[in-house]
Amino acid sequence: MIFFNVPEARNQLIEKGLVYTLRSSTRSVGRTRAVTGSYAKNTPLCEVAISRMITVRHPEDLYPYLHHSGFNDIDTWLSKATPSARTLYKVEKFTIEKVIENQEELERIIREEEERNRFG
């Protein structure tokens, strides 16, 4: 489970299907549920796929990701993040289109592997 209680980041994920988010600790990656609220009482938002991107050492490290952060500038983004947040994650809404895209990619890889095995 990953929480989205900051409106800018939550809206970016829901409306655009992709958000870059700063987190203070190393977290698991892969498929999970995005929620808003708390552990005791939360509201599911959507299924997501999480990928670890970079450790942020300087604010300017965030510039390539700003467009998909939900914020207009780095200072505002950092002001809404936990002060110790230095790990950047990419969070994508998991949709049927994403499943189909992944399936097509898998089928392509299998075909290429079969071709290599067949022809040496």
Secondary structure by P-SEA (a helix, b strand, c coil): ccccccaaaaaaaaaccbbbbbbcccccccbbbbbcccccbbbbcccbbbbbcccccccccccccccccccccaaaaaaaccccccbbbbbbcccaaaaaaaaaaaaaaaaaaaaaaaac
